[in-house]
């Protein structure tokens, strides 16, 4: 379940943090954006941000303000290409499934033809 939460947070960060700039994002913004898919507590978001940083997706620093605290987030190279890489993975998986279905169909038809010939 933690992996799904990390994925949702990373997708949100990839959409918000475009380019090589640093962005200020509050944990409440992240929780509000993801709340329609899954409910996250602030402590879970802190853990996820640390985990994403260790996995080399983001650089972040916690910044205090009078309204609470914010993350100063910058996507690393791996984070910048995450959305594109995940689309490529989905496309490759679909091609694998379609190829398998095609080969199964061809072998079934070939089997029917051989059965008809040698009957």
Secondary structure by P-SEA (a helix, b strand, c coil): caaaaaaaaaaaaaaaccccbbbbbcaaaaaaaacccccccaaaaaaaaaaaaaaccbbbbbbbccccccccccccccccaaaaaaaaaaaaaaaaaaaaaaaaaaaaaaaaaaaaaac
